[in-house]
Amino acid sequence: MKILVLAAGRSKRMKPVEDKNFLNFLGQPLIKWQLDMLWENGFKDVVLVGGAHNLDRLRELDNDMPMKIDVVLQENLDEGMKGAVLAAEDLIKDDEVMIFSSNDVVSSEAFKIMKEAAEADLDADGFLLAKKVTEYFPGGYLSLDDDDFINGVIEKPEPGSEPSDLINLVVHYFRDTKILIKNLKKAESKKDDLYEKALDTMILEGAKLRAVGYDGYWQAIKYPWHVGPVFEYFLDLRLGGKERDISGGADVSDNAVVDGKVIIGDGARVMDGATVKGPCYIGRKTIVATNALVRGSNLGESCVIGFSTEVARSYLGDNVWTHSNYIGDSVIGNDVSFGAGAVTGNLRLDEGMIGETGTNKWGLVTGDHVRVGVNTSFMPGVRVGGESFVGAGIVVAEDIPEKSFVRGKWDLKISENKGEFSEEMREMMRKKL
């Protein structure tokens, strides 16, 4: 059996994060976490579908992974999953195939139960992983007949009109890939549901597709605020029931506080008076300086969390430098530097919801290669594009496009000092000294 991994998306809803496949969790990109899990479940023949923006990086994975990996280009990204499957047609058409979306994080159990279902139910032509939800989810829902076969896939129904409480997770198995490809080629729709339309046509023509119930972990990474829950899931997975894992090559001061679920990488330093409160990951060669506080956060490699800085519930990429800052509920890219006193606001004055996040606590999202001047403040929910400079002493209350130079307009007024120092006060100060 081949597994087709869909990794061509442009991550538009994640902007200014360029490619969620290469977000590093615990020092390893998301796509490698996914490939490791597939290997552990016995998948040794993988086809990766990428886009022009990430094809070269996906090809490099073939050098690091034990399985056979073919990488193909999806040229028409507007066709979504339909375009992705058809891009790989020549490599999968003569095999059974399992299709998996790289931005859906599921547990190893998902692949185990799908393989077991395919082996046990030879009457079914395919299987779709189904998860029961208790509140509305803006995705695909499954409609079932009396024999529990799928009779329809409804993409983003109106709230209250869902055909069931089962949503469609993109872990799909097909015995005869040729049937899927035939229906994808003739699928038409004005909405983003070409793949789902092809499944509906397959069902109408007699294909038996069964829903496989799954109650394990699942988190789709669609927006920056989904990064935190995935980090915590991977941290628990890596610790494997242990409380913490501190590299023998790390330097943790006896006067530092390390509490909760924590991983500290090789060459990292946690200095006197610093506090690391789990769940936390401190990457290789990262410094947590005196009086700094890191809690609930993923810190990449070679970061500096400077004196009196607090990083709370945030994701920091590699080479992020801070100097007496507050970074809360944020996603920060690679090679980002914050001048002293720069802070991220993460709570509105009225404590209301922040945009479409679904939470009242959300901070800053940046791309890579950003510089921030001293004493600059970012309002909740702001995004700053990569390769931008943000000047000192300003309040940033709107999104900043990439490659921007942001500065405030203020005047420094200088005039003659006509005041006089009190000799009486000077005398009092001399006596105190």
C-alpha positions as CSV (number, residue, x, y, z in Angstrom):
1,M,0.0,0.0,0.0
2,K,1.2,3.5,-0.8
3,I,0.4,6.5,1.3
4,L,-0.2,9.9,-0.3
5,V,0.7,12.8,1.9
6,L,-0.8,16.1,0.9
7,A,1.7,18.9,1.7
8,A,1.2,21.5,-1.1
9,G,-0.9,24.1,0.6
10,R,0.3,27.7,0.8
11,S,-0.8,28.1,4.4
12,K,-2.7,31.3,3.6
13,R,-4.6,31.2,6.9
14,M,-1.3,30.9,8.8
15,K,0.3,34.0,7.3
16,P,2.9,35.4,7.9
17,V,4.0,31.9,8.7
18,E,5.3,30.7,5.3
19,D,4.8,26.9,5.4
20,K,3.3,25.1,8.4
21,N,4.9,21.8,7.2
22,F,8.2,23.3,8.4
23,L,7.2,24.7,11.7
24,N,9.6,23.1,14.1
25,F,8.1,21.4,17.1
26,L,10.6,20.3,19.7
27,G,13.4,20.9,17.1
28,Q,11.8,18.8,14.3
29,P,9.5,20.1,11.5
30,L,5.9,19.1,11.5
31,I,6.2,17.1,8.2
32,K,9.0,14.9,9.8
33,W,6.8,14.2,12.8
34,Q,4.1,13.0,10.4
35,L,6.6,10.8,8.4
36,D,8.0,9.3,11.5
37,M,4.6,8.2,12.6
38,L,3.8,6.7,9.2
39,W,7.1,4.7,9.3
40,E,6.3,3.4,12.8
41,N,2.9,2.2,11.4
42,G,4.6,0.2,8.6
43,F,4.2,2.6,5.7
44,K,7.4,2.3,3.7
45,D,6.3,3.8,0.4
46,V,5.3,7.5,0.5
47,V,4.4,10.0,-2.1
48,L,4.7,13.6,-1.0
49,V,2.7,16.2,-3.0
50,G,4.2,19.6,-2.7
51,G,4.0,23.0,-4.3
52,A,6.6,25.1,-6.1
53,H,7.2,27.0,-2.8
54,N,8.3,23.9,-0.8
55,L,9.2,21.2,-3.3
56,D,13.0,21.4,-2.7
57,R,12.6,21.2,1.1
58,L,10.3,18.2,0.7
59,R,12.8,16.5,-1.5
60,E,15.5,16.9,1.2
61,L,13.4,14.7,3.5
62,D,14.3,11.7,1.4
63,N,17.8,12.0,2.7
64,D,16.7,11.9,6.3
65,M,14.0,9.2,6.3
66,P,14.3,5.4,6.1
67,M,11.2,5.0,3.8
68,K,11.0,5.4,0.1
69,I,9.8,8.9,-0.7
70,D,8.7,10.2,-4.1
71,V,8.0,14.0,-4.3
72,V,5.6,15.4,-7.0
73,L,4.6,18.9,-7.9
74,Q,1.0,20.0,-7.7
75,E,0.9,22.9,-10.2
76,N,-2.7,23.9,-9.8
77,L,-3.1,24.6,-6.1
78,D,-6.6,26.1,-6.6
79,E,-7.9,22.5,-7.2
80,G,-7.0,21.6,-3.6
81,M,-7.2,17.8,-2.8
82,K,-8.4,17.0,-6.3
83,G,-5.3,18.6,-7.8
84,A,-3.0,16.9,-5.3
85,V,-4.3,13.4,-6.0
86,L,-4.2,13.8,-9.7
87,A,-0.6,15.2,-9.5
88,A,0.4,11.8,-8.1
89,E,-1.7,9.8,-10.5
90,D,1.2,8.0,-12.3
91,L,2.7,6.8,-8.9
92,I,-0.5,5.6,-7.2
93,K,-2.9,4.4,-9.9
94,D,-2.0,0.8,-9.7
95,D,-2.0,0.5,-5.9
96,E,-4.2,0.6,-2.8
97,V,-3.7,4.1,-1.4
98,M,-4.1,5.9,1.9
99,I,-4.5,9.7,1.6
100,F,-3.4,11.9,4.5
101,S,-3.3,15.6,5.0
102,S,0.0,16.8,6.5
103,N,-1.6,19.5,8.5
104,D,-4.0,17.2,10.3
105,V,-2.3,15.9,13.5
106,V,-3.7,12.6,14.6
107,S,-2.4,9.9,16.9
108,S,-0.7,6.7,15.7
109,E,-4.0,4.9,16.6
110,A,-5.7,6.5,13.5
111,F,-3.5,4.6,11.1
112,K,-3.7,1.4,13.1
113,I,-7.6,1.3,13.1
114,M,-7.7,2.2,9.4
115,K,-5.4,-0.7,8.4
116,E,-7.4,-3.1,10.7
117,A,-10.7,-1.9,9.1
118,A,-9.4,-2.5,5.6
119,E,-8.2,-6.0,6.5
120,A,-11.4,-6.9,8.3
121,D,-14.1,-5.5,6.0
122,L,-13.3,-6.8,2.5
123,D,-16.8,-5.7,1.2
124,A,-16.0,-2.0,1.5
125,D,-14.2,-0.2,-1.3
126,G,-12.9,2.5,0.9
127,F,-12.8,4.0,4.4
128,L,-12.9,7.5,5.8
129,L,-11.7,8.4,9.3
130,A,-14.6,9.9,11.2
131,K,-14.6,11.8,14.5
132,K,-17.6,12.6,16.6
133,V,-17.9,16.3,17.5
134,T,-20.1,18.0,20.1
135,E,-20.1,21.5,18.6
136,Y,-20.1,22.9,15.1
137,F,-16.9,22.5,13.1
138,P,-16.5,24.3,9.8
139,G,-15.4,21.3,7.7
140,G,-16.8,18.2,6.0
141,Y,-19.5,16.0,7.6
142,L,-20.5,12.5,6.9
143,S,-24.0,11.3,6.1
144,L,-24.6,7.5,6.8
145,D,-27.2,5.1,5.6
146,D,-28.9,2.4,7.7
147,D,-26.0,0.0,7.2
148,D,-23.5,2.6,8.4
149,F,-22.1,3.1,4.9
150,I,-21.4,6.7,3.8
151,N,-24.0,8.1,1.5
152,G,-22.7,11.6,1.3
153,V,-19.9,14.0,2.3
154,I,-21.2,17.5,3.0
155,E,-18.6,20.2,3.1
156,K,-19.2,23.1,5.5
157,P,-22.9,22.8,6.0
158,E,-24.8,25.6,7.7
159,P,-24.7,25.4,11.5
160,G,-27.7,23.4,12.6
161,S,-28.0,21.5,9.3
162,E,-25.3,19.0,9.8
163,P,-26.2,15.5,8.6
164,S,-24.6,13.8,11.6
165,D,-22.2,14.5,14.4
166,L,-19.3,12.8,12.4
167,I,-16.7,15.0,10.7
168,N,-14.5,13.8,7.9
169,L,-10.8,13.7,8.9
170,V,-8.4,13.4,5.9
171,V,-7.1,9.8,6.6
172,H,-8.8,8.0,3.7
173,Y,-8.2,4.5,2.3
174,F,-9.2,3.2,-1.2
175,R,-8.8,-0.3,-2.5
176,D,-8.9,0.7,-6.2
177,T,-7.3,4.1,-6.8
178,K,-8.3,4.1,-10.4
179,I,-12.0,4.6,-9.5
180,L,-11.1,7.6,-7.3
181,I,-9.0,9.1,-10.1
182,K,-11.7,8.6,-12.7
183,N,-14.2,10.5,-10.5
184,L,-11.8,13.2,-9.6
185,K,-11.1,14.0,-13.3
186,K,-14.8,14.7,-13.9
187,A,-15.6,16.4,-10.6
188,E,-16.8,20.0,-11.0
189,S,-17.8,22.6,-8.4
190,K,-17.7,26.3,-7.9
191,K,-16.8,25.8,-4.2
192,D,-13.7,24.3,-2.6
193,D,-15.2,20.7,-2.5
194,L,-14.0,19.0,-5.7
195,Y,-12.6,16.1,-3.9
196,E,-15.8,15.6,-1.9
197,K,-17.9,15.8,-5.0
198,A,-15.8,13.0,-6.5
199,L,-16.5,10.9,-3.4
200,D,-20.3,11.6,-3.7
201,T,-20.2,10.5,-7.4
202,M,-18.3,7.3,-6.4
203,I,-21.0,6.5,-3.9
204,L,-23.8,7.1,-6.4
205,E,-22.1,4.8,-8.9
206,G,-22.1,2.0,-6.3
207,A,-18.8,2.3,-4.3
208,K,-19.2,1.3,-0.7
209,L,-17.3,3.7,1.6
210,R,-17.4,3.1,5.3
211,A,-16.8,5.5,8.2
212,V,-14.2,4.4,10.7
213,G,-14.9,5.9,14.1
214,Y,-11.9,7.5,15.8
215,D,-11.9,9.1,19.3
216,G,-8.1,9.9,19.6
217,Y,-6.2,13.1,19.4
218,W,-6.8,15.4,16.4
219,Q,-5.9,19.0,15.7
220,A,-5.9,20.6,12.3
221,I,-3.3,23.3,12.0
222,K,-5.2,26.0,10.0
223,Y,-4.5,29.1,12.0
224,P,-1.5,30.3,14.2
225,W,-3.5,29.7,17.4
226,H,-3.6,26.0,16.6
227,V,0.2,25.8,17.1
228,G,0.1,25.7,21.0
229,P,-2.1,22.6,21.4
230,V,0.0,20.7,18.8
231,F,3.2,21.6,20.7
232,E,1.8,20.2,23.9
233,Y,0.7,17.0,22.2
234,F,4.1,16.4,20.7
235,L,5.8,17.3,24.1
236,D,3.7,14.6,25.8
237,L,4.5,12.2,23.0
238,R,8.3,12.8,23.3
239,L,8.4,12.6,27.1
240,G,6.5,9.3,26.9
241,G,5.2,9.6,30.5
242,K,8.4,11.1,32.0
243,E,8.2,14.4,33.8
244,R,11.2,15.9,32.1
245,D,14.1,15.3,29.8
246,I,17.2,17.5,30.3
247,S,20.2,16.8,28.0
248,G,23.5,15.9,29.7
249,G,25.0,18.6,27.5
250,A,22.7,21.3,29.0
251,D,23.8,23.7,31.7
252,V,21.0,24.3,34.2
253,S,22.0,26.4,37.3
254,D,21.2,25.0,40.7
255,N,19.6,28.3,41.4
256,A,17.2,28.1,38.5
257,V,13.6,26.6,38.8
258,V,12.6,23.9,36.4
259,D,9.1,22.7,37.1
260,G,6.6,20.5,35.2
261,K,6.9,18.8,31.8
262,V,10.1,20.2,30.4
263,I,12.6,19.2,27.7
264,I,15.9,21.0,27.6
265,G,18.2,20.5,24.6
266,D,21.9,20.0,24.2
267,G,24.0,23.1,24.8
268,A,21.1,25.1,26.3
269,R,21.7,27.2,29.4
270,V,19.3,28.1,32.1
271,M,21.0,30.7,34.3
272,D,20.8,31.7,38.0
273,G,17.3,32.9,39.0
274,A,15.6,31.8,35.8
275,T,12.3,29.9,35.9
276,V,11.1,27.3,33.3
277,K,7.5,26.2,34.0
278,G,6.2,23.4,31.9
279,P,5.0,22.4,29.5
280,C,8.2,23.8,27.9
281,Y,10.7,22.9,25.3
282,I,14.1,24.8,25.4
283,G,15.9,24.2,22.1
284,R,19.6,23.5,21.5
285,K,22.0,26.3,22.5
286,T,19.2,28.5,23.7
287,I,19.9,30.7,26.7
288,V,17.3,31.5,29.4
289,A,19.0,34.3,31.3
290,T,18.9,35.5,34.9
291,N,15.4,36.5,36.2
292,A,13.8,35.3,32.9
293,L,10.5,33.4,33.0
294,V,9.5,30.9,30.3
295,R,6.1,29.0,30.7
296,G,4.0,26.9,28.4
297,S,6.2,27.6,25.4
298,N,8.3,26.1,22.6
299,L,11.6,27.8,22.1
300,G,13.7,27.0,19.1
301,E,17.4,26.7,18.6
302,S,20.0,29.4,19.5
303,C,17.5,31.7,21.1
304,V,18.3,34.3,23.8
305,I,15.6,34.9,26.4
306,G,17.3,37.9,28.0
307,F,17.3,39.3,31.6
308,S,13.8,39.9,33.0
309,T,12.0,38.7,29.9
310,E,8.8,36.7,30.1
311,V,7.7,34.3,27.4
312,A,4.2,32.8,28.0
313,R,2.3,30.2,26.0
314,S,4.2,31.1,22.9
315,Y,6.0,29.5,19.9
316,L,9.5,31.0,19.1
317,G,11.4,29.8,16.0
318,D,15.2,29.6,15.8
319,N,17.5,32.5,16.6
320,V,15.0,34.7,18.4
321,W,16.5,37.4,20.6
322,T,14.7,39.1,23.5
323,H,15.8,41.9,25.9
324,S,13.6,42.7,28.8
325,N,10.4,41.9,26.9
326,Y,7.0,40.3,27.4
327,I,5.9,37.8,24.7
328,G,2.5,36.2,25.4
329,D,0.3,33.9,23.3
330,S,2.3,34.5,20.2
331,V,3.9,32.8,17.2
332,I,7.3,34.3,16.4
333,G,9.3,33.3,13.3
334,N,13.0,32.6,12.8
335,D,15.7,35.2,13.1
336,V,13.6,37.8,15.0
337,S,15.0,40.3,17.5
338,F,13.1,42.4,20.0
339,G,14.6,45.6,21.4
340,A,14.6,46.2,25.1
341,G,11.1,47.0,26.4
342,A,9.2,45.8,23.4
343,V,6.0,44.0,24.4
344,T,3.1,42.0,22.8
345,G,-0.4,42.9,24.0
346,N,-2.5,39.8,24.3
347,L,-5.7,41.0,26.1
348,R,-8.1,43.7,25.0
349,L,-9.2,46.3,27.5
350,D,-12.8,45.0,27.4
351,E,-11.4,41.4,27.6
352,G,-13.5,40.5,24.5
353,M,-12.7,37.9,21.8
354,I,-9.7,38.8,19.5
355,G,-10.8,38.6,15.9
356,E,-11.5,35.0,14.7
357,T,-9.3,33.3,17.2
358,G,-12.1,32.1,19.4
359,T,-10.2,33.3,22.5
360,N,-9.7,36.5,24.4
361,K,-6.0,36.0,24.7
362,W,-3.9,36.2,21.6
363,G,-0.8,38.2,20.8
364,L,1.6,38.6,17.9
365,V,2.4,36.5,14.8
366,T,5.5,37.3,12.8
367,G,7.3,35.9,9.7
368,D,11.0,35.4,9.6
369,H,13.8,38.0,9.7
370,V,12.1,40.7,11.7
371,R,13.7,43.5,13.8
372,V,11.8,45.4,16.5
373,G,13.0,48.6,18.1
374,V,13.1,49.4,21.8
375,N,9.8,50.1,23.7
376,T,7.5,49.2,20.8
377,S,4.1,47.8,21.7
378,F,2.0,45.4,19.6
379,M,-1.7,45.3,20.1
380,P,-3.5,41.9,20.4
381,G,-3.9,39.9,17.1
382,V,-1.4,41.9,15.0
383,R,0.6,40.1,12.3
384,V,4.0,41.3,11.0
385,G,5.2,40.0,7.7
386,G,8.8,38.7,7.2
387,E,11.8,40.8,6.4
388,S,10.4,43.8,8.2
389,F,11.8,46.5,10.5
390,V,9.6,48.0,13.1
391,G,10.9,51.2,14.6
392,A,11.3,52.2,18.3
393,G,8.7,53.7,20.6
394,I,5.6,53.1,18.6
395,V,2.3,51.3,19.0
396,V,1.5,48.8,16.2
397,A,-2.3,48.3,16.0
398,E,-2.6,46.9,12.5
399,D,-1.1,44.2,10.3
400,I,2.2,44.9,8.7
401,P,2.9,43.5,5.2
402,E,6.2,41.7,4.5
403,K,9.3,43.7,3.7
404,S,8.0,46.8,5.5
405,F,9.9,49.5,7.3
406,V,7.5,50.8,10.1
407,R,8.1,54.0,11.9
408,G,6.0,56.4,14.0
409,K,5.7,60.1,13.5
410,W,6.7,62.0,16.6
411,D,8.6,65.2,17.4
412,L,11.5,65.7,19.9
413,K,11.3,69.2,21.2
414,I,14.5,70.8,22.7
415,S,14.6,74.2,24.3
416,E,16.7,76.2,26.8
417,N,16.5,75.0,30.4
418,K,15.4,78.0,32.4
419,G,14.9,76.1,35.7
420,E,17.3,76.2,38.6
421,F,18.4,73.5,40.9
422,S,17.7,74.0,44.6
423,E,20.9,74.5,46.6
424,E,19.0,73.5,49.7
425,M,18.1,70.2,48.1
426,R,21.7,69.6,46.9
427,E,22.9,70.2,50.5
428,M,20.4,67.6,51.9
429,M,21.5,65.1,49.3
430,R,25.2,65.6,50.1
431,K,24.4,64.9,53.8
432,K,22.6,61.7,52.9
433,L,25.7,60.5,50.9
